[in-house]
Amino acid sequence: MSLPPFEQVVAEHGPVVLRVCRAVVGAHDAEDAWSETFLAALRAYPRLRPDSDVRAWLVTIAHRKAIDRVRARQRAPIPVGSLPEPASREGQPSDPDPQLWQALAALPPKQRGAVAYHYVADLPYAQVGELLGTSEAAARRAAADGIASLRITLGQEART
């Protein structure tokens, strides 16, 4: 069994990786994290074992690139003014729900990561735990707490 061409991997897994990046780092840094993910993946792809779970491998790379983006953002100056061009719609739901994305961004990092990796990337809790540096049970708990928090936040906003 051999690996598919890298172009096919990008076409198949690119949207999921972009959604994960967007959920973890936000809309402004998601495309940069996505690009860095696939550049790093392209370099490492020839060494990937043919029996590997490519989506999980890409989400792991995306997780690391997202963490790098978060750390870089903390050191960077705060930008001002308007954007010179509109943000890309790729990787976003067809009917964006700004309240949902704001509520997701407000979650603590482990909960946000657990929700993104399990519900957006459809990774099993064991892999989510590995990405977050916790156990499978802790990943499951973080995802459940994150979803509960989103339901409360969005439920309260719907009533107002």
Backbone as CSV, one residue per row, in Angstrom:
resi,resn,N_x,N_y,N_z,CA_x,CA_y,CA_z,C_x,C_y,C_z
1,MET,0.846,-1.185,0.000,0.000,0.000,0.000,0.885,1.238,0.000
2,SER,0.642,2.148,-0.935,1.448,3.362,-1.007,0.587,4.569,-0.674
3,LEU,1.277,5.640,-0.384,0.581,6.884,-0.047,0.013,7.528,-1.306
4,PRO,-1.146,8.182,-1.201,-1.697,8.885,-2.366,-0.857,10.126,-2.669
5,PRO,-0.992,10.686,-3.855,-0.268,11.924,-4.175,-0.634,13.027,-3.169
6,PHE,0.331,13.873,-2.870,0.118,14.905,-1.857,-1.009,15.854,-2.257
7,GLU,-1.171,16.122,-3.536,-2.278,16.976,-3.998,-3.623,16.405,-3.580
8,GLN,-3.746,15.094,-3.652,-4.993,14.431,-3.256,-5.208,14.571,-1.746
9,VAL,-4.141,14.482,-0.984,-4.232,14.635,0.473,-4.711,16.039,0.816
10,VAL,-4.152,17.043,0.142,-4.564,18.428,0.383,-6.028,18.621,0.018
11,ALA,-6.437,18.093,-1.126,-7.831,18.245,-1.562,-8.787,17.550,-0.604
12,GLU,-8.408,16.389,-0.111,-9.292,15.605,0.751,-9.354,16.147,2.180
13,HIS,-8.214,16.547,2.728,-8.159,16.913,4.140,-8.009,18.424,4.380
14,GLY,-7.780,19.192,3.327,-7.574,20.632,3.475,-8.708,21.354,4.184
15,PRO,-9.971,21.114,3.794,-11.071,21.816,4.471,-11.182,21.489,5.965
16,VAL,-10.955,20.230,6.330,-11.019,19.850,7.750,-9.907,20.537,8.528
17,VAL,-8.702,20.538,7.951,-7.568,21.177,8.624,-7.826,22.675,8.776
18,LEU,-8.400,23.312,7.757,-8.697,24.744,7.850,-9.730,25.021,8.935
19,ARG,-10.765,24.180,9.022,-11.771,24.374,10.073,-11.162,24.194,11.461
20,VAL,-10.271,23.221,11.596,-9.600,23.016,12.884,-8.742,24.227,13.215
21,CYS,-7.992,24.706,12.259,-7.151,25.893,12.489,-8.013,27.084,12.878
22,ARG,-9.124,27.252,12.192,-10.015,28.377,12.488,-10.600,28.256,13.894
23,ALA,-10.949,27.045,14.281,-11.519,26.848,15.612,-10.494,27.082,16.706
24,VAL,-9.238,26.756,16.440,-8.211,26.873,17.474,-7.617,28.279,17.538
25,VAL,-7.300,28.885,16.384,-6.618,30.180,16.412,-7.480,31.351,15.966
26,GLY,-8.665,31.091,15.443,-9.526,32.173,14.982,-9.374,32.400,13.490
27,ALA,-10.283,33.189,12.956,-10.354,33.390,11.507,-9.136,34.119,10.940
28,HIS,-8.552,35.050,11.715,-7.466,35.871,11.181,-6.178,35.082,10.950
29,ASP,-5.887,34.126,11.801,-4.639,33.373,11.689,-4.828,31.987,11.089
30,ALA,-6.052,31.582,10.812,-6.326,30.213,10.367,-5.649,29.887,9.037
31,GLU,-5.721,30.783,8.075,-5.145,30.491,6.767,-3.625,30.384,6.835
32,ASP,-2.995,31.216,7.677,-1.544,31.107,7.835,-1.174,29.783,8.496
33,ALA,-1.918,29.393,9.528,-1.657,28.112,10.195,-1.889,26.957,9.219
34,TRP,-2.922,27.073,8.388,-3.214,26.043,7.382,-2.043,25.919,6.410
35,SER,-1.558,27.038,5.909,-0.438,27.015,4.957,0.806,26.414,5.590
36,GLU,1.109,26.828,6.810,2.278,26.293,7.505,2.124,24.793,7.759
37,THR,0.903,24.360,8.038,0.639,22.938,8.247,0.985,22.143,7.003
38,PHE,0.504,22.585,5.862,0.733,21.808,4.642,2.159,21.956,4.117
39,LEU,2.836,23.060,4.416,4.256,23.147,4.048,5.065,22.150,4.865
40,ALA,4.789,22.095,6.167,5.496,21.127,7.017,5.139,19.700,6.621
41,ALA,3.874,19.467,6.305,3.438,18.127,5.907,4.096,17.710,4.595
42,LEU,4.224,18.639,3.665,4.852,18.325,2.383,6.295,17.873,2.582
43,ARG,7.009,18.548,3.481,8.395,18.168,3.755,8.484,16.772,4.377
44,ALA,7.541,16.441,5.255,7.589,15.171,5.984,6.859,14.036,5.269
45,TYR,6.064,14.346,4.276,5.198,13.345,3.625,5.962,12.125,3.089
46,PRO,7.119,12.307,2.470,7.817,11.121,1.953,8.217,10.121,3.046
47,ARG,8.354,10.583,4.282,8.751,9.701,5.386,7.561,9.105,6.131
48,LEU,6.340,9.472,5.740,5.141,8.973,6.414,4.919,7.503,6.074
49,ARG,4.600,6.714,7.083,4.327,5.287,6.854,3.031,5.148,6.056
50,PRO,2.971,4.214,5.135,1.767,4.043,4.307,0.506,3.705,5.102
51,ASP,0.640,3.099,6.278,-0.534,2.724,7.069,-0.960,3.810,8.054
52,SER,-0.389,4.990,7.944,-0.684,6.083,8.872,-2.076,6.672,8.640
53,ASP,-2.638,7.220,9.697,-3.905,7.955,9.610,-3.547,9.379,9.196
54,VAL,-3.695,9.668,7.922,-3.234,10.939,7.359,-3.966,12.122,7.988
55,ARG,-5.287,12.005,8.193,-6.037,13.122,8.776,-5.550,13.430,10.185
56,ALA,-5.355,12.399,10.995,-4.858,12.610,12.359,-3.457,13.210,12.328
57,TRP,-2.629,12.746,11.408,-1.282,13.277,11.265,-1.321,14.766,10.908
58,LEU,-2.194,15.131,9.964,-2.316,16.534,9.566,-2.873,17.397,10.696
59,VAL,-3.848,16.874,11.435,-4.415,17.642,12.555,-3.362,17.829,13.643
60,THR,-2.501,16.839,13.838,-1.410,16.981,14.810,-0.473,18.106,14.387
61,ILE,-0.116,18.129,13.113,0.739,19.206,12.604,0.015,20.548,12.753
62,ALA,-1.274,20.584,12.393,-2.056,21.821,12.504,-2.106,22.295,13.951
63,HIS,-2.245,21.368,14.882,-2.270,21.724,16.309,-0.968,22.434,16.690
64,ARG,0.141,21.884,16.267,1.442,22.483,16.611,1.619,23.846,15.944
65,LYS,1.188,23.948,14.704,1.292,25.237,14.010,0.349,26.263,14.634
66,ALA,-0.823,25.818,15.079,-1.764,26.723,15.735,-1.190,27.235,17.043
67,ILE,-0.566,26.350,17.802,0.073,26.772,19.060,1.170,27.788,18.763
68,ASP,1.957,27.553,17.708,2.982,28.521,17.309,2.355,29.875,16.980
69,ARG,1.206,29.859,16.290,0.506,31.097,15.936,0.024,31.826,17.190
70,VAL,-0.539,31.080,18.131,-1.025,31.693,19.373,0.128,32.347,20.120
71,ARG,1.247,31.657,20.198,2.423,32.219,20.882,2.944,33.449,20.154
72,ALA,2.962,33.396,18.830,3.427,34.546,18.049,2.487,35.736,18.218
73,ARG,1.183,35.452,18.261,0.194,36.529,18.434,0.393,37.236,19.780
74,GLN,0.755,36.482,20.798,0.950,37.079,22.120,2.144,38.023,22.125
75,ARG,3.108,37.796,21.226,4.291,38.657,21.159,4.137,39.787,20.150
76,ALA,3.158,39.699,19.274,3.013,40.659,18.179,2.249,41.911,18.627
77,PRO,2.518,43.035,17.970,1.738,44.237,18.275,0.299,44.075,17.802
78,ILE,-0.595,44.830,18.400,-2.007,44.758,18.037,-2.226,45.572,16.763
79,PRO,-2.758,44.949,15.699,-2.974,45.681,14.444,-4.151,46.655,14.575
80,VAL,-4.103,47.705,13.779,-5.181,48.699,13.763,-5.645,48.912,12.327
81,GLY,-6.791,49.538,12.184,-7.299,49.847,10.848,-8.081,48.695,10.266
82,SER,-8.485,48.877,9.040,-9.288,47.855,8.376,-8.402,46.981,7.488
83,LEU,-8.902,45.814,7.166,-8.175,44.892,6.301,-8.238,45.384,4.861
84,PRO,-7.160,45.230,4.115,-7.168,45.706,2.735,-8.006,44.836,1.798
85,GLU,-8.305,43.617,2.202,-9.119,42.725,1.374,-10.014,41.890,2.275
86,PRO,-11.126,41.407,1.759,-12.028,40.606,2.594,-11.408,39.253,2.958
87,ALA,-11.801,38.731,4.100,-11.312,37.430,4.541,-11.879,36.326,3.653
88,SER,-11.122,35.263,3.505,-11.567,34.122,2.699,-12.714,33.406,3.386
89,ARG,-13.625,32.844,2.603,-14.756,32.084,3.139,-14.460,30.581,3.147
90,GLU,-13.302,30.187,2.619,-12.971,28.764,2.552,-12.811,28.195,3.955
91,GLY,-13.402,27.047,4.196,-13.306,26.392,5.487,-14.319,26.881,6.505
92,GLN,-15.142,27.849,6.121,-16.163,28.357,7.014,-17.500,27.732,6.631
93,PRO,-18.386,27.610,7.582,-19.706,27.089,7.232,-20.373,28.006,6.204
94,SER,-21.288,27.446,5.403,-21.929,28.236,4.365,-22.757,29.374,4.956
95,ASP,-23.298,29.177,6.125,-24.045,30.222,6.821,-23.317,30.498,8.132
96,PRO,-22.286,31.373,8.109,-21.486,31.561,9.309,-22.332,32.054,10.479
97,ASP,-22.053,31.519,11.608,-22.761,31.878,12.828,-21.758,32.585,13.736
98,PRO,-21.695,33.917,13.673,-20.680,34.628,14.456,-20.812,34.382,15.962
99,GLN,-22.020,34.164,16.439,-22.194,33.896,17.877,-21.524,32.581,18.257
100,LEU,-21.657,31.572,17.413,-21.029,30.285,17.687,-19.513,30.421,17.712
101,TRP,-18.949,31.107,16.706,-17.493,31.252,16.641,-16.977,32.097,17.804
102,GLN,-17.728,33.116,18.219,-17.323,33.915,19.380,-17.368,33.080,20.649
103,ALA,-18.418,32.275,20.791,-18.539,31.418,21.965,-17.413,30.381,21.981
104,LEU,-17.078,29.837,20.813,-15.985,28.876,20.738,-14.658,29.533,21.101
105,ALA,-14.434,30.741,20.616,-13.188,31.457,20.919,-13.083,31.797,22.399
106,ALA,-14.225,31.923,23.091,-14.215,32.277,24.509,-13.940,31.079,25.421
107,LEU,-13.982,29.870,24.874,-13.711,28.682,25.693,-12.244,28.645,26.111
108,PRO,-11.951,28.028,27.252,-10.547,27.816,27.630,-9.839,26.981,26.557
109,PRO,-8.534,27.136,26.405,-7.812,26.472,25.312,-8.023,24.956,25.227
110,LYS,-8.001,24.252,26.338,-8.169,22.787,26.274,-9.572,22.417,25.822
111,GLN,-10.580,23.131,26.294,-11.947,22.847,25.863,-12.115,23.178,24.388
112,ARG,-11.581,24.330,23.963,-11.683,24.731,22.554,-10.988,23.703,21.674
113,GLY,-9.801,23.275,22.072,-9.076,22.269,21.306,-9.819,20.948,21.255
114,ALA,-10.346,20.505,22.397,-11.068,19.228,22.445,-12.307,19.273,21.549
115,VAL,-13.033,20.377,21.592,-14.225,20.516,20.745,-13.816,20.535,19.270
116,ALA,-12.785,21.299,18.936,-12.347,21.398,17.540,-11.840,20.060,17.018
117,TYR,-10.989,19.402,17.784,-10.373,18.177,17.293,-11.367,17.015,17.241
118,HIS,-12.286,16.961,18.204,-13.227,15.840,18.193,-14.418,16.121,17.277
119,TYR,-15.043,17.279,17.404,-16.276,17.534,16.660,-16.047,18.107,15.270
120,VAL,-14.954,18.829,15.058,-14.690,19.386,13.731,-13.835,18.417,12.909
121,ALA,-12.748,17.910,13.508,-11.849,17.017,12.774,-12.256,15.555,12.901
122,ASP,-13.205,15.259,13.782,-13.719,13.904,13.965,-12.640,12.919,14.401
123,LEU,-11.729,13.404,15.264,-10.702,12.520,15.793,-11.230,11.822,17.039
124,PRO,-10.788,10.587,17.280,-11.201,9.903,18.504,-10.569,10.579,19.720
125,TYR,-11.194,10.383,20.878,-10.728,11.048,22.092,-9.288,10.677,22.451
126,ALA,-8.855,9.473,22.120,-7.473,9.078,22.422,-6.492,10.000,21.686
127,GLN,-6.763,10.293,20.422,-5.880,11.185,19.668,-6.033,12.633,20.129
128,VAL,-7.241,13.023,20.508,-7.452,14.373,21.041,-6.623,14.539,22.307
129,GLY,-6.646,13.523,23.172,-5.845,13.567,24.395,-4.364,13.710,24.104
130,GLU,-3.879,12.968,23.093,-2.467,13.085,22.720,-2.132,14.493,22.249
131,LEU,-3.003,15.069,21.422,-2.761,16.425,20.913,-2.727,17.452,22.036
132,LEU,-3.609,17.277,23.008,-3.719,18.252,24.095,-2.784,17.947,25.256
133,GLY,-2.082,16.820,25.183,-1.172,16.454,26.267,-1.904,15.972,27.509
134,THR,-3.066,15.346,27.325,-3.850,14.840,28.446,-4.255,13.396,28.145
135,SER,-4.991,12.827,29.060,-5.483,11.468,28.854,-6.733,11.484,27.976
136,GLU,-7.127,10.304,27.542,-8.356,10.177,26.760,-9.556,10.647,27.578
137,ALA,-9.591,10.269,28.858,-10.703,10.665,29.724,-10.741,12.179,29.913
138,ALA,-9.574,12.795,30.072,-9.530,14.254,30.238,-9.976,14.961,28.955
139,ALA,-9.606,14.401,27.813,-10.040,14.979,26.536,-11.555,14.871,26.401
140,ARG,-12.095,13.723,26.773,-13.543,13.520,26.724,-14.247,14.522,27.641
141,ARG,-13.712,14.726,28.835,-14.294,15.656,29.804,-14.220,17.093,29.280
142,ALA,-13.059,17.468,28.708,-12.889,18.827,28.182,-13.874,19.085,27.039
143,ALA,-14.056,18.093,26.165,-15.003,18.259,25.058,-16.431,18.383,25.587
144,ALA,-16.778,17.550,26.557,-18.132,17.612,27.131,-18.363,18.954,27.824
145,ASP,-17.361,19.408,28.586,-17.494,20.705,29.256,-17.588,21.844,28.239
146,GLY,-16.808,21.736,27.163,-16.853,22.766,26.121,-18.209,22.825,25.443
147,ILE,-18.762,21.667,25.102,-20.082,21.627,24.463,-21.146,22.149,25.425
148,ALA,-21.047,21.769,26.700,-22.018,22.257,27.693,-21.932,23.777,27.815
149,SER,-20.725,24.293,27.821,-20.543,25.746,27.911,-21.100,26.444,26.671
150,LEU,-20.871,25.856,25.495,-21.415,26.442,24.270,-22.944,26.443,24.298
151,ARG,-23.526,25.349,24.770,-24.990,25.286,24.853,-25.534,26.340,25.801
152,ILE,-24.870,26.514,26.930,-25.322,27.532,27.888,-25.184,28.917,27.279
153,THR,-24.003,29.188,26.711,-23.754,30.520,26.138,-24.715,30.818,25.000
154,LEU,-24.875,29.887,24.089,-25.738,30.124,22.940,-27.205,30.097,23.334
155,GLY,-27.549,29.310,24.327,-28.920,29.283,24.827,-29.304,30.587,25.482
156,GLN,-28.368,31.170,26.245,-28.628,32.445,26.900,-28.751,33.563,25.875
157,GLU,-27.895,33.521,24.831,-27.956,34.553,23.804,-29.248,34.445,22.995
158,ALA,-29.725,33.223,22.808,-30.956,33.041,22.029,-32.165,33.603,22.770
159,ARG,-32.111,33.586,24.115,-33.248,34.091,24.907,-33.248,35.608,25.033
160,THR,-32.099,36.235,24.813,-32.028,37.699,24.965,-32.472,38.421,23.732
